[in-house]
Amino acid sequence: ILLLVVLATTMPVASVDGEAGYVIEETTYHVYSDGSVNVTYLVKPATAPLDITIALEAPPLYAEARINSTMLPVEYSDSYLVVTVYSTDPVKVSYIAMNMTYKSGEYWILKVRPASRAYVVLPDNALPVEFSPDPIGVVVVDGKIAFEFKPGEATIRYIVVPGHLISETATEAPGEQVSTPPSTLATPTTPAPENSLLAALAALAVAVAIAALLLLSRRKKTVKLEASISALDDRDKLIIEKLSEGPKTAGELMRETGIPKTPLYRRLKKLVDMGLVEAFDGDGTRKYRVKR
């Protein structure tokens, strides 16, 4: 009897959840530019009816639960959320919290403690700087780039880039000639599915390339990025995307990106100074490549 009491009091939380009749299969954190976080649990009940009680990582501003499109009554406090289910269909339980992130200088820091495998979706205009531990993968969740983590504590340090700096219409230096492709905004159309897929894959390629660069740099030394990293815009990312395919000359980059000579060289210099790109002499020609 004494042995059974000891085992019961030392049993891990995940096992208690299983014995309670449900399992949290995955947790997704959608982070927004203002620092708020939408936490979503995918819960699989093993029996019904059942009261599902979930310990929250932060006091919620709002919470909800649903099975497909059917909303379920939810009760919650600063620490717990309770939802009653009457079937064994998967349940999505979500809440929004403000104090899972904090800002330190130019950087935002997110700390999470998932009990299941987890996915973190940063804001669209965010640039990850440091992970602890490193993510185990990069996937697409709801059409957005997400970093996958194992259960346990995880911390992400990132920068939110101001929208006017990542715009394609960012102001160039005086006297520069900028080639702008014809605008398609005048006649909005619904993008074809294949175009949407290509756009998502292109965004994934850029995000993976930048994330890989930062992770590789961090293994060699602590990444210390100056505030100028906030100036990375879509053209910088396009250059990194092209160079991730292999070394290229400035001429090749001009043809493939459509960026004129003067702004291209200025952007290349900026990326070299930031340690993301390096220049080298190959076959008697100056070439550029992603820095390893």
C-alpha positions in Angstrom: 0.0 0.0 0.0 2.8 2.4 0.9 4.4 1.7 -2.5 1.2 2.6 -4.3 0.9 5.9 -2.4 4.5 6.8 -3.4 3.9 6.0 -7.0 0.6 8.0 -7.1 2.3 11.1 -5.6 5.3 11.1 -8.0 3.4 10.3 -11.2 4.1 12.9 -14.0 1.5 15.3 -15.2 1.2 13.8 -18.6 0.2 10.4 -17.1 -2.3 12.1 -14.9 -3.9 13.7 -18.0 -4.1 10.3 -19.6 -5.7 8.8 -16.6 -8.1 11.7 -16.4 -9.5 10.6 -19.7 -7.8 13.0 -22.2 -4.5 13.7 -23.9 -3.2 17.1 -25.2 -1.9 16.1 -28.6 -0.3 19.4 -29.6 -0.1 23.0 -28.6 0.2 26.0 -31.0 1.3 29.5 -30.0 0.3 32.3 -32.4 2.3 35.4 -31.4 1.2 38.9 -32.4 3.1 42.1 -32.9 1.7 43.6 -29.7 3.1 40.7 -27.6 -0.2 39.0 -27.1 -0.3 35.2 -27.7 -3.1 32.9 -28.8 -2.5 29.5 -27.2 -4.5 26.6 -28.8 -4.5 23.0 -27.4 -5.7 20.1 -29.5 -7.2 17.8 -26.9 -8.3 14.2 -27.5 -10.8 12.8 -25.0 -10.7 9.1 -24.4 -14.1 8.9 -22.8 -17.3 11.0 -22.5 -18.9 12.8 -20.8 -15.8 14.4 -19.3 -14.7 17.5 -17.6 -11.3 18.6 -19.1 -9.2 20.8 -16.8 -6.1 22.5 -18.3 -3.5 24.4 -16.4 -2.8 27.7 -18.2 0.6 29.3 -18.7 -0.7 32.8 -18.2 -3.9 34.6 -17.1 -6.3 34.6 -20.1 -8.0 37.7 -21.5 -10.5 35.4 -23.3 -11.0 31.7 -23.8 -13.1 29.4 -25.9 -13.5 25.7 -26.8 -15.0 24.1 -29.9 -15.6 20.8 -31.6 -15.4 21.6 -35.3 -17.7 24.7 -35.6 -19.6 24.0 -32.4 -18.8 26.2 -29.5 -18.6 24.7 -26.0 -19.2 26.4 -22.6 -15.9 27.2 -20.9 -15.1 28.3 -17.3 -11.7 29.7 -16.6 -9.7 31.5 -13.9 -6.2 33.0 -14.0 -4.7 29.5 -13.7 -7.1 26.9 -15.0 -9.6 26.3 -17.8 -12.5 23.8 -17.6 -14.6 22.5 -20.5 -17.2 19.7 -20.4 -17.4 17.4 -23.5 -20.1 14.9 -24.3 -18.2 13.1 -27.1 -14.8 11.8 -27.9 -14.3 14.1 -30.9 -11.1 16.2 -30.8 -11.5 19.5 -29.0 -9.7 22.8 -29.8 -9.3 24.9 -26.6 -7.9 28.4 -27.0 -7.1 31.4 -24.9 -5.4 34.8 -25.4 -2.8 36.1 -22.9 -0.7 39.2 -22.7 2.1 38.3 -20.3 3.8 35.4 -22.1 6.1 37.8 -23.8 8.2 40.8 -22.6 10.4 43.3 -24.3 14.1 43.9 -23.6 15.5 46.8 -25.7 15.0 46.0 -29.4 14.1 42.3 -28.6 11.0 40.5 -27.7 11.3 37.4 -25.6 8.7 34.6 -25.6 8.8 31.8 -23.0 6.5 28.8 -23.2 6.1 25.5 -21.3 4.2 23.1 -23.5 3.3 19.7 -22.2 3.0 18.3 -25.7 4.8 18.9 -29.0 4.4 22.5 -29.8 4.4 24.9 -32.7 5.3 28.6 -32.4 4.1 31.0 -35.1 5.8 34.4 -34.8 4.3 37.7 -36.2 4.6 38.1 -40.0 7.1 41.0 -39.5 9.2 39.2 -36.9 12.8 38.0 -37.3 13.9 35.2 -34.9 17.3 35.9 -33.3 17.9 33.1 -30.8 16.2 29.9 -29.7 16.7 27.9 -26.5 16.6 25.0 -27.1 16.8 24.9 -30.9 13.6 23.9 -32.7 13.4 20.4 -34.0 11.8 21.5 -37.2 10.2 24.2 -39.4 6.7 23.6 -40.7 3.7 25.5 -42.1 0.7 26.0 -39.8 -2.4 27.7 -41.1 -0.3 29.0 -44.0 2.3 30.5 -41.8 5.9 29.5 -40.9 6.0 27.7 -37.5 8.9 26.4 -35.4 8.4 23.0 -33.8 9.6 22.2 -30.3 9.6 19.2 -28.0 7.6 19.2 -24.8 9.3 21.3 -22.0 10.4 24.9 -21.7 11.4 26.9 -24.7 12.5 30.5 -25.2 12.6 32.6 -28.4 14.2 36.0 -28.8 13.0 37.9 -31.8 12.7 41.4 -33.4 9.5 42.9 -34.8 10.4 44.8 -37.9 8.4 48.0 -38.5 6.0 47.6 -41.4 7.3 50.6 -43.3 10.8 49.1 -43.4 9.7 45.8 -44.9 7.5 47.4 -47.6 8.5 47.0 -51.2 8.0 50.8 -51.5 10.7 51.6 -49.0 12.4 54.9 -49.9 15.7 54.5 -51.7 18.6 56.9 -51.3 18.5 60.1 -53.4 19.6 59.8 -57.0 19.1 56.0 -57.2 17.1 54.5 -60.1 14.7 51.9 -58.8 12.9 49.5 -61.0 9.4 48.7 -59.8 7.5 45.8 -61.3 4.0 46.7 -62.6 1.5 46.8 -59.8 -1.3 44.2 -59.7 -3.2 45.9 -56.8 -5.4 47.9 -59.2 -7.4 44.8 -60.1 -7.7 42.5 -57.1 -8.1 38.8 -58.1 -8.3 35.6 -56.2 -4.9 33.9 -56.5 -4.9 30.5 -58.1 -4.2 27.6 -55.7 -0.9 26.8 -57.4 0.2 30.4 -57.1 -0.7 30.4 -53.4 1.3 27.2 -52.9 4.3 28.6 -54.7 4.1 31.8 -52.6 3.9 29.8 -49.4 6.9 27.6 -50.4 8.9 30.7 -51.3 8.1 32.3 -47.9 9.1 29.0 -46.3 12.4 28.9 -48.2 13.3 32.4 -47.1 12.3 31.8 -43.5 14.2 28.5 -43.3 17.3 30.1 -44.9 17.4 33.0 -42.4 16.6 30.8 -39.4 19.3 28.4 -40.4 21.8 31.2 -40.8 21.0 32.5 -37.3 21.2 29.1 -35.7 24.5 28.3 -37.4 25.9 31.6 -36.3 24.7 31.1 -32.7 26.5 27.7 -32.5 29.8 29.5 -33.3 29.2 32.5 -31.1 26.5 34.4 -29.3 24.4 36.2 -31.9 24.5 40.0 -31.2 22.6 41.8 -33.9 22.6 45.6 -34.0 19.4 47.6 -34.3 20.2 47.9 -38.1 18.9 44.3 -38.5 15.4 46.0 -38.4 16.2 47.4 -41.8 16.0 43.9 -43.5 13.3 44.2 -46.1 11.8 42.0 -48.8 14.6 42.8 -51.2 17.2 41.7 -48.7 15.3 38.5 -48.1 15.0 37.9 -51.9 18.8 38.2 -52.2 19.3 35.7 -49.3 16.8 33.4 -51.0 18.7 33.5 -54.3 22.0 33.0 -52.6 20.7 30.0 -50.7 20.5 28.3 -54.1 24.3 28.7 -54.5 27.0 31.3 -55.0 26.2 34.0 -57.6 27.8 37.0 -59.1 26.3 40.5 -58.7 25.2 40.3 -62.4 23.4 37.1 -61.8 21.6 38.6 -58.8 20.6 41.6 -60.8 19.0 39.5 -63.5 17.3 37.1 -61.0 16.0 39.8 -58.5 15.4 42.8 -60.8 17.3 45.0 -58.3 19.3 47.7 -60.1 23.1 47.8 -59.7 23.6 50.6 -57.2 20.9 49.4 -54.6 22.0 45.8 -55.1 25.6 46.5 -54.2 24.5 48.6 -51.2 22.3 45.8 -50.0 25.0 43.2 -50.5 27.4 45.3 -48.5 24.8 45.5 -45.7 24.3 41.8 -45.7 28.0 41.2 -45.6 28.5 43.6 -42.7 25.7 41.8 -40.8 27.5 38.4 -41.3 24.7 36.8 -43.3 26.5 36.9 -46.7 30.1 36.7 -47.7 32.0 37.7 -50.8 34.8 35.6 -52.3 36.8 35.3 -55.6 35.7 32.3 -57.6 37.2 31.6 -61.1 38.5 35.2 -61.2 35.1 36.7 -60.5 33.7 38.2 -57.4 30.9 36.1 -56.1 28.5 36.1 -53.1 27.2 33.2 -51.0 25.3 32.6 -47.8 27.8 32.6 -44.9 28.1 29.3 -43.2 
